[in-house]
Structure formats: C-alpha cells, structure tokens
Amino acid sequence: MFTQIKQINQDSLAEAKRWLESGESVAFPTETVYGLGGDARRDDSVRKIYEIKGRPSDNPLIVHVHKDFDLSSLVYDERPYAAELRKAFLPGPLTLVYKSRGAVSNLVSCGLDTLAVRVPSHAGAQEFLKFVDMPIAAPSANISKHISPVSAEHVYEDLKGKLPLILDGGRCTGGIESTVCDVTGEYPVVLRTGLVSAEMIAQVTGKCDVYIPKSGERVRSPGMKYKHYAPKCRTRLFSSEQLNEAHEEFLSLQKSGLRVFVLCEESELGAFPEEYVLNLGNTEKEMAANLYELLHKGEKIADVIVAIEPKKKDGVMAGVLNRLTKACAEE
C-alpha cells in the first residue's frame, strides 16, 4: 500500500473519510501524539488497527470524538462529577472511561463493559473528527512498543506501506498520551497518568485515586501493561539520586567504543559533555513535550541512551516518569 502525508484541508479530509468508510485506517494529529484511527463501529476496521500496530488484542483502545458529538449515543453518563471534569478539561488531554452502551465494536474495549472516550483539543483533530462525524478508535500511530509519534514523519517511519493516509497537523505540543480516568465509580480513578494530573482532577471533584494494576489482572486502559514507548537502541535508566553512577556508566560505555547519549533535565547538563546530551528541558511542560521527540532523535544517533529520571515525580511529571520508565523497561 502506498502511504501519503497530506496537509489537513477539505480535499484530504474527504479522502480520509472515504478510506475510513472503506474500512481502512488513517493517521491524524492530536495535541498529545498522532493517532491511528479507524471506524470504531466496525469490527474489521478495529481489527485492522491491531494488525497494523502489532498490538496485543487484550489492550483496549480509546474512542475519539469531536466536541459536539452526542456522547449519550456511546456511553451511560451516570456520575455528576464527570460533567464537571468535561467542563474543566475538555477538549483536552483527558480520556474518561464510562459504562458502554455497546454502540461500537466489542473489540475496542476487548470485551469489557466500559468505553474510553476522548475529545482532543488539537484544531486539526477537531476538524478531522467533525468532518468524518463518526467515533474513531485510535491508539498511537506507531508499531506497538516503539516510541509514540509526535510528527507525521514519525508515523511514516513506522507505518509506511501499512495505511493509505497520514494527516499532517505539525508537531504535537503535549508530547505524552492523555490521562485516562475511570468515571464509573463514586469518585474518579486515574488508570493512566498524563498531562491532566490526579491532583488537578481532585481539585475539581474533591477526591481522586490513582489505580495500581494487580498481577494477572485484565487490562482496563491503554498504557497499563507491556513495555511501551521504547527506542530501538539500548537504554539504561538511573534515578536522579544516581547521577554519579550514571556518569560512570556513560564513561564506561564510551570507552568501550559505543555511541552514548544522556537524556536528562536541564539542571543536570553540567555533569556531561554538552555534545552528548539530549536536553529534556526545565519545566514540566517542556519535559513532557520533548520526551518522545528526543527518544526518536536518540535512537538514530546512539547505541545506548543513558536516561536520568527528572527530580520532580508528582503532578504532570508522574506521567513523564511513567513513559520514561516503560521506555527503558526490560521486555
């Protein structure tokens, strides 16, 4: 299959709709990462998403809709606090998990009775979703376990020949996937951390828990299981308290003849030669936005990335740390 990258306009949107109506997948931008979208109502379309990505069949998908979409056609909206969360954070990088009405393919939620729904704030995503006017099931537009894409070029590198169209909306500004929050219970529970922190949710609802998966339990949300976000090169992860150990590892690997680069926040720059540093930045926003971009860059120039965890662990940084830990995890 020939894959094209096209700017978002009326012609490319009409083409995207034709492909979706024929059961094919289309990549599109959001404010977080690029999504690999298919018609959520069709088993064949959803099955193709899993096939293109090589994604485990027990890992649920998120349904994307435009801001004026009739949510009640997809889910039961039973909790008053869910409306407060939508008012506070949507459109935006927050996915809410509701009780499903069964209006989409059973494959989207892997047989669960819930459905994860997201309303992205990216202008191009809204234009796309409004034009096609259908629920779009979409994980990140990359090969499973590889680094999530934050540009159309990243999508093309992973998926060329596997889908017909990539809608180019520029580089994603958020940088890490949306927060996933279960709103089926008495209070919200974060299933996957992201740009909307549990602390931010609690400010709106009064209480918010963060779910800790149990061994052997069925996956309730994307990002709860499996190695994710990993570069093709080797990685070594150190805590912020292990700066000396990271420096020793860096020198040792360099002496062995390997190309070694260090991924760290700006405050750690002085500990390593500048030409071998992948600078995450200084603020939470910068570090979230830069993480995947730098991992993509790093895998092209390094044999080994020595990554150092940011000092801050809570808030938005919990999401950044989650992605960095999974990127550097063992198989």
C-alpha positions as CSV (number, residue, x, y, z in Angstrom):
1,M,0.0,0.0,0.0
2,F,1.2,3.5,-0.9
3,T,1.2,5.9,2.1
4,Q,0.8,9.6,1.6
5,I,1.3,12.5,4.0
6,K,-1.1,15.4,3.3
7,Q,-1.8,18.7,5.0
8,I,-5.3,19.0,6.5
9,N,-7.7,20.6,4.1
10,Q,-11.1,19.8,2.6
11,D,-9.7,17.5,0.0
12,S,-7.5,15.4,2.4
13,L,-10.4,15.2,4.9
14,A,-12.8,14.0,2.2
15,E,-10.1,11.4,1.2
16,A,-9.7,10.4,4.9
17,K,-13.5,9.8,5.2
18,R,-13.5,7.7,2.1
19,W,-10.8,5.5,3.4
20,L,-12.5,5.2,6.8
21,E,-15.8,4.2,5.2
22,S,-14.0,1.5,3.2
23,G,-12.6,0.0,6.4
24,E,-9.0,1.4,6.2
25,S,-7.1,3.3,8.9
26,V,-6.0,6.9,8.8
27,A,-3.4,8.6,11.0
28,F,-4.3,12.0,12.4
29,P,-2.7,14.5,14.9
30,T,-3.8,15.3,18.4
31,E,-2.3,17.6,21.0
32,T,-0.6,14.7,22.6
33,V,0.6,12.2,20.0
34,Y,-0.6,11.1,16.5
35,G,-3.4,8.5,16.4
36,L,-4.0,5.6,14.1
37,G,-7.8,5.9,13.5
38,G,-10.5,3.6,12.3
39,D,-14.3,3.5,12.4
40,A,-15.0,2.3,16.0
41,R,-18.3,0.8,15.0
42,R,-16.8,-1.8,12.6
43,D,-15.1,-5.0,13.7
44,D,-13.0,-5.1,10.5
45,S,-11.7,-1.5,11.0
46,V,-10.8,-2.1,14.6
47,R,-9.2,-5.4,13.8
48,K,-7.0,-3.7,11.2
49,I,-5.7,-1.2,13.8
50,Y,-4.5,-4.0,16.0
51,E,-2.9,-5.7,12.9
52,I,-1.1,-2.6,11.7
53,K,0.4,-1.9,15.1
54,G,1.1,-5.5,16.1
55,R,-0.8,-4.5,19.3
56,P,-1.8,-7.2,21.8
57,S,-5.5,-8.0,21.5
58,D,-6.2,-7.5,25.2
59,N,-5.1,-3.9,25.2
60,P,-8.2,-1.6,24.9
61,L,-8.5,1.4,22.5
62,I,-9.7,4.9,23.1
63,V,-12.6,6.3,21.0
64,H,-12.0,9.9,19.8
65,V,-15.0,12.3,19.0
66,H,-15.4,15.9,18.2
67,K,-16.6,18.4,20.9
68,D,-20.2,18.5,19.7
69,F,-20.6,14.7,19.3
70,D,-23.6,13.1,21.1
71,L,-21.8,11.3,24.0
72,S,-25.0,9.7,25.1
73,S,-25.1,7.6,21.9
74,L,-22.0,5.8,23.1
75,V,-22.0,5.7,26.9
76,Y,-24.0,6.0,30.1
77,D,-23.0,9.2,31.8
78,E,-24.1,8.4,35.3
79,R,-21.8,10.4,37.5
80,P,-22.4,14.2,38.0
81,Y,-18.7,14.7,38.6
82,A,-17.9,13.5,35.1
83,A,-19.7,16.6,33.7
84,E,-17.5,18.8,35.9
85,L,-14.4,17.1,34.6
86,R,-15.6,17.6,31.0
87,K,-16.3,21.3,31.7
88,A,-12.8,21.8,33.3
89,F,-10.6,19.8,30.9
90,L,-12.3,19.1,27.6
91,P,-11.5,19.4,24.8
92,G,-8.1,18.4,26.1
93,P,-5.7,15.5,27.0
94,L,-8.1,13.7,29.3
95,T,-9.8,10.4,28.4
96,L,-12.8,9.4,30.5
97,V,-13.9,5.8,30.9
98,Y,-17.7,5.3,31.1
99,K,-20.1,2.4,31.1
100,S,-20.6,1.5,27.4
101,R,-23.9,1.4,25.6
102,G,-22.4,-1.2,23.2
103,A,-22.6,1.1,20.2
104,V,-19.1,0.4,19.0
105,S,-17.2,-2.8,18.1
106,N,-16.7,-5.1,21.1
107,L,-13.0,-5.3,20.0
108,V,-12.5,-1.6,21.1
109,S,-12.8,-2.4,24.8
110,C,-11.6,-6.0,24.5
111,G,-14.9,-7.4,25.8
112,L,-15.1,-5.0,28.8
113,D,-18.4,-3.3,29.6
114,T,-16.7,0.2,29.6
115,L,-15.6,2.6,26.9
116,A,-12.8,5.1,27.0
117,V,-13.7,8.4,25.2
118,R,-11.5,11.4,24.4
119,V,-12.2,14.8,22.9
120,P,-8.8,16.1,21.7
121,S,-8.2,19.9,21.6
122,H,-5.9,19.9,18.6
123,A,-7.6,22.1,15.9
124,G,-6.7,19.6,13.1
125,A,-8.1,16.7,15.1
126,Q,-11.3,18.6,15.7
127,E,-11.6,19.4,12.0
128,F,-11.0,15.8,11.1
129,L,-13.4,14.3,13.7
130,K,-16.1,16.9,12.8
131,F,-15.7,16.2,9.1
132,V,-16.0,12.4,9.3
133,D,-18.6,12.6,12.2
134,M,-18.1,9.1,13.5
135,P,-16.5,7.6,16.6
136,I,-12.8,7.0,15.8
137,A,-11.0,4.2,17.7
138,A,-7.3,5.2,17.8
139,P,-4.2,4.2,19.7
140,S,-0.9,5.9,19.0
141,A,0.2,5.7,15.3
142,N,3.3,3.6,15.7
143,I,4.4,0.0,15.9
144,S,3.5,-1.5,19.3
145,K,6.1,-0.9,22.0
146,H,8.0,1.7,19.9
147,I,8.2,5.4,20.7
148,S,4.9,7.2,20.2
149,P,4.9,9.6,17.2
150,V,4.7,13.4,17.7
151,S,5.1,14.2,14.0
152,A,3.7,12.9,10.7
153,E,7.2,11.9,9.8
154,H,7.4,9.7,12.9
155,V,4.2,7.9,11.8
156,Y,5.6,7.4,8.3
157,E,8.8,5.9,9.5
158,D,6.9,3.2,11.5
159,L,3.8,2.6,9.3
160,K,4.6,3.4,5.7
161,G,3.1,0.9,3.4
162,K,0.5,-0.2,6.1
163,L,-2.0,2.7,5.8
164,P,-3.0,5.0,2.9
165,L,-3.1,8.4,4.5
166,I,-1.4,10.4,7.3
167,L,-3.0,13.8,8.0
168,D,-0.2,16.2,8.9
169,G,-1.0,18.7,11.7
170,G,2.5,19.6,12.7
171,R,4.4,18.6,15.8
172,C,2.3,17.6,18.8
173,T,2.7,20.1,21.6
174,G,1.7,18.0,24.6
175,G,4.1,15.2,24.0
176,I,2.7,12.3,26.1
177,E,-0.6,10.5,25.8
178,S,-3.7,11.6,27.6
179,T,-4.6,10.9,31.2
180,V,-7.1,8.0,31.4
181,C,-9.6,8.4,34.2
182,D,-12.4,5.9,35.2
183,V,-15.6,7.8,36.0
184,T,-17.8,4.8,36.7
185,G,-17.4,4.8,40.5
186,E,-18.2,7.1,43.4
187,Y,-15.1,9.1,42.6
188,P,-12.6,9.3,39.7
189,V,-9.7,6.9,39.5
190,V,-6.7,7.6,37.2
191,L,-5.8,4.5,35.2
192,R,-3.0,6.1,33.2
193,T,-1.2,9.3,34.2
194,G,-0.7,12.1,31.7
195,L,-0.9,15.9,31.2
196,V,-4.0,16.2,33.5
197,S,-2.7,15.1,36.8
198,A,-4.6,13.3,39.6
199,E,-4.0,16.5,41.7
200,M,-5.7,18.6,39.0
201,I,-8.7,16.2,38.9
202,A,-9.0,16.2,42.7
203,Q,-9.2,20.0,42.7
204,V,-12.4,19.7,40.6
205,T,-14.0,16.6,42.2
206,G,-12.7,16.7,45.7
207,K,-11.1,13.2,45.5
208,C,-9.2,11.2,43.0
209,D,-7.3,7.9,43.3
210,V,-4.6,6.5,41.1
211,Y,-5.1,2.9,40.3
212,I,-2.3,0.4,40.8
213,P,-2.6,-2.7,38.5
214,K,-2.5,-6.1,40.1
215,S,-0.6,-9.0,38.6
216,G,-2.6,-11.1,36.2
217,E,-5.5,-8.6,36.1
218,R,-7.2,-7.8,32.8
219,V,-6.0,-4.5,31.2
220,R,-8.5,-1.7,31.9
221,S,-6.8,1.0,30.0
222,P,-4.1,1.6,27.4
223,G,-0.6,2.0,28.9
224,M,-1.3,-0.2,31.9
225,K,0.7,-3.2,30.7
226,Y,3.6,-4.1,28.5
227,K,6.8,-2.3,27.5
228,H,5.9,0.9,25.7
229,Y,7.5,3.9,24.1
230,A,10.9,2.2,23.6
231,P,13.7,3.4,21.2
232,K,15.4,0.8,19.0
233,C,18.7,1.4,20.7
234,R,19.7,0.1,24.2
235,T,18.7,2.1,27.3
236,R,20.0,2.5,30.8
237,L,17.8,4.3,33.4
238,F,19.1,5.9,36.6
239,S,17.2,7.8,39.3
240,S,18.0,11.5,39.9
241,E,19.9,10.4,43.1
242,Q,22.2,8.1,41.0
243,L,23.9,10.9,39.0
244,N,27.4,9.7,39.8
245,E,26.5,6.1,38.8
246,A,25.1,7.4,35.5
247,H,28.2,9.4,34.9
248,E,30.4,6.3,35.5
249,E,28.2,4.2,33.1
250,F,28.4,6.9,30.5
251,L,32.2,7.0,30.6
252,S,32.5,3.2,30.7
253,L,30.2,2.7,27.7
254,Q,32.1,5.4,25.8
255,K,35.4,3.8,26.5
256,S,34.0,0.5,25.0
257,G,33.5,2.3,21.7
258,L,29.8,2.8,21.8
259,R,27.9,6.0,20.9
260,V,26.4,7.1,24.2
261,F,24.0,10.0,24.7
262,V,22.5,11.1,28.0
263,L,18.8,12.0,28.3
264,C,18.3,14.3,31.3
265,E,16.6,17.5,32.5
266,E,18.3,20.9,32.1
267,S,19.6,21.1,35.7
268,E,21.9,18.0,35.1
269,L,23.5,19.4,31.9
270,G,26.8,20.3,33.6
271,A,27.5,16.7,34.6
272,F,28.0,15.5,31.0
273,P,29.7,16.8,27.8
274,E,27.1,19.1,26.1
275,E,27.5,17.4,22.7
276,Y,26.3,14.1,24.1
277,V,23.2,15.4,26.0
278,L,19.6,15.2,25.0
279,N,18.1,18.0,26.9
280,L,14.6,17.4,28.2
281,G,14.2,21.0,29.3
282,N,13.4,22.7,32.6
283,T,9.7,22.9,33.1
284,E,7.1,20.1,33.4
285,K,5.5,21.3,30.1
286,E,8.9,21.2,28.3
287,M,9.9,17.8,29.6
288,A,6.5,16.3,28.6
289,A,6.7,17.9,25.1
290,N,10.3,16.9,24.5
291,L,10.4,13.3,25.7
292,Y,9.3,11.4,22.6
293,E,10.9,13.8,20.2
294,L,14.3,13.2,22.0
295,L,13.8,9.4,22.1
296,H,13.2,9.4,18.4
297,K,16.3,11.6,17.9
298,G,18.4,9.4,20.3
299,E,17.7,6.1,18.6
300,K,19.1,7.5,15.3
301,I,22.4,8.7,16.8
302,A,23.1,6.5,19.8
303,D,23.9,2.9,20.5
304,V,22.9,3.5,24.1
305,I,20.8,6.2,25.8
306,V,21.6,6.7,29.5
307,A,18.4,8.2,30.9
308,I,18.2,10.0,34.2
309,E,14.8,10.4,35.9
310,P,13.7,14.0,36.5
311,K,13.8,15.2,40.1
312,K,10.1,16.1,40.3
313,K,7.9,13.0,40.5
314,D,4.3,14.3,41.0
315,G,1.8,16.2,39.0
316,V,2.4,16.1,35.3
317,M,5.9,14.6,35.9
318,A,4.2,11.4,37.1
319,G,3.2,10.9,33.5
320,V,6.6,11.7,32.1
321,L,8.2,9.4,34.6
322,N,5.7,6.6,33.7
323,R,6.6,6.9,30.0
324,L,10.3,7.1,30.6
325,T,10.2,4.0,32.9
326,K,8.3,2.0,30.4
327,A,10.6,3.1,27.5
328,C,13.6,1.8,29.4
329,A,11.9,-1.3,30.8
330,E,13.2,-4.9,30.2
331,E,11.0,-7.0,27.9
